[in-house]
Amino acid sequence: MAYGWQYEITVFCTDGETIHIDGVDVDFSCVRDDEKEPNEADLTIWGLTPETHNAIVQAGSMVTFAGGYIDEGMFTLFQGELISAVNVKPSEVYGLKMKLYEALIPFRASVTSRKFRKGQSLKEAIAQVASDMGLGCQLSKAAAALTLPKNISAAALSRDVLTSLCRPVNATWSLQYQSIAVTAGDSIFDGAAAFSPDSGLLGVPLLKIHTPKRKKKKPSEKEQIQAKHEKSIKTYAWPPKNSQVDYSKGARRQIGVIEAITWESLLRGGVEIGEKVVLSSPSMGENWEIIVKKISHRFSTRDSQPRTTSWEGIIA
């Protein structure tokens, strides 16, 4: 499995021309997550001809990067608008370094002026805002069943209207490709992707622990004396630093909660934010259902490092 890497870059220029690029050196990395801000990517193409270079560098051009392996096919890893491009020359070959964003222009500039009524379907309200932004929309099953708890009259940036619609019903939204994705603690759809050592899982999954911060207050004189005394006593850290062991069932309780699970695999496309996947490893056990919250791809032809994808998700 996973042999013979391949990629293809497609540039849809504002003048109507379509450019396909492969067979040259590239450096690509992107981060896609479920936050409100548009996802972003860095793409550097080396050794372009001046004609191709000039054709690509047009504000508003749409760039698609697809990558994968010969035996598994290619998947679209990122599609975004070209926002900036600069020439770089660390050695003898020139490179074109580009910054790409998904749906940045609608996010920054789109305005919505609408009235939403109490009891209106959240799905219907999101579709109206999506049409104002020129985007599609996807809702999870739980989000699609929600209704607005009050009347809302909005005349603001579309992104602020989306927040006003989602916040009262505990839903979250994000921009994925050219679409608005809305969830309410569940997955948008159940995928068939499974991660295990046999399917490209690298290393072991790790638990991301969140420890709530304590509120600081000015200690009394007595507390200061006690704190000074405690500092004089030699202690040891518990749980151990960077521990990935769950002590919740033992004599000592681990401070904090599991915020997410992170893992790494060989480069893998076809899995989207909000999709439910199955994770298995010798350290965690079999068939953990995880909702993907963050994806980071790395693809380079200029070094011998493996092409990898980093993942982060929550237990479904």
Secondary structure, 3 states (H helix, E strand, C coil): CCCCEEEEEEEECCCCCEEEECCCCEEEEEEEECCCCCCEEEEEEECCCHHHHHHHCCCCCEEEEEEEECCCEEEEEEEEEEEEEEEECCCCCCEEEEEEECCHHHHHHCEEEEEECCCCEHHHHHHHHHHHHCCEEEECHHHHCCECCCCEEEEEEHHHHHHHHHHHHCCEEEEECCEEEEECCCCCEEEEEEECHHHCEEEEEEEEEECCCCCCCCCCHHHHHHHHHHHCCCCCCCCCCCCCCCCCCCCCCCCCEEEEEEEEEECCCCCCCCEEEEEEECCCEEEEEEEEEEEEEEEECCCCCCCEEEEEEEEC
